[in-house]
Amino acid sequence: MLRRALKQAIAGSALRDYPDRDQRELRQVIARWHGLQPEAVLPGNGAAELFTWAARDAAACGVSGLPDPGFADYRRALGCWDGALRSLPLSLSWPCTWPQPWASQAEPERCCQVLWITNPHNPTGQLWSRASLEPLLDRYPLVICDEAFLPLVPQGEAQSLLPLVATRSNLVVIRSLTKLLAIAGLRLGYAVASPERIKRWQQWRDPWPVNGLALAAGRAVMADQFGMDRWLRRVQDWVAQEGQWFHRQLMQLPGLRPMPSSANYLLLHGEVSLLQLRERVAHRGVLLRDCRSFEGLGENWLRIGLQDRGGNRRILRALKQELR
Ligand SMILES: Cc1ncc(COP(=O)(O)O)c(C=O)c1O
């Protein structure tokens, strides 16, 4: 469906004409998908572009609390506006049942006016429960919830804060289609927030932030309810089945502890530095994420992205050979 839509868009006018600067049709299909009003939806050039605008509101609102270890782009976005921030350290051990209550121990009393949440969390893979997140909306003047990976998580949608946006003007939810559809090069994400906030953001951005191909692909995929449901089921089944299998296999490796994850990535903790191991498996063509750039993690941590069974076996084989 995606490739067909891209082909049609190329054969049509998507390359030649300026894209619709208001992204009207795409906003409508996203709004219909989630049962929202189109004025509450803003498509962006990936989720990353929308963090920039969320950060502008955040900087104006006060100090941002960023759970660490966490996704680095929030810091980049806040840096655009000289936004003040405070690191909120998360505990580095957690249970293997989902969803989990929000890590409230990370927030000292009245430390911040803005809370940035990632659900499921990156890089830990924890899935926070909606019931534990909802009360945060009474405590913070602004809550920004990044749900980039949520559609990939089995039963993840039940924990989404999207249904609360209509009644909570201090909530912004950001989603990424680049993850779900594996179109990181095409770039597409969307924000859901109050129509007033969305209108303000529209006045700040470039005239054509979402290109014609991304608009056409997003429109075609999200309008196809049946196809999208089928794709979501397939992706979530993969995360559930392959995730559990891979975790069990990793548990058997000496000196390594795979952390439980609800998402399509997981953290690996080593008793000693894992940097050399990472380098050695890289020579075997297996690239694992160095976690030193995550605040609070260091040399003893690596992050692994879930693959298909063949890919996961390859990762296991490389790790086993180097741990011998
Ligand atoms: C938690 C999280 N949110 C958002 C993004 C960025 O999404 P996009 O590619 O749509 O800009 C990433 C990318 O890795 C991510 O890890």
The ligand as an ORCA input file, in Angstrom:
! r2SCAN-3c Opt
* xyz 0 1
  C      11.570      7.859     21.524
  C      11.718      8.446     20.166
  N      10.864      9.396     19.776
  C      10.957      9.967     18.554
  C      11.946      9.583     17.670
  C      12.069     10.286     16.341
  O      11.054      9.936     15.474
  P      11.072     10.477     13.966
  O      12.020      9.640     13.188
  O       9.657     10.339     13.524
  O      11.520     11.905     13.998
  C      12.847      8.580     18.023
  C      13.897      8.162     17.079
  O      14.705      7.312     17.331
  C      12.738      8.006     19.306
  O      13.588      7.052     19.711
*
